[in-house]
């Protein structure tokens, strides 16, 4: 069962293997929603855990509303 079938396109734009947490943009960037401790230990997460974190974080980033 593919829990991420609805997010395939979204995940294709996200580098979950080695995201650049040092260069996070200020708006609509999923990496802003990943806790610092998780960023520092990113390599410890499984691929599935990274996908879950990225999808949840991107969902939050998409809700940003800037004037």
Secondary structure as GFF3:
##gff-version 3
##sequence-region A 1 67
A	DSSP	three_ten_helix	5	7	.	.	.	ID=ss1
A	DSSP	alpha_helix	8	12	.	.	.	ID=ss2
A	DSSP	three_ten_helix	30	33	.	.	.	ID=ss3
A	DSSP	alpha_helix	36	40	.	.	.	ID=ss4
A	DSSP	three_ten_helix	42	44	.	.	.	ID=ss5
A	DSSP	alpha_helix	47	62	.	.	.	ID=ss6
###
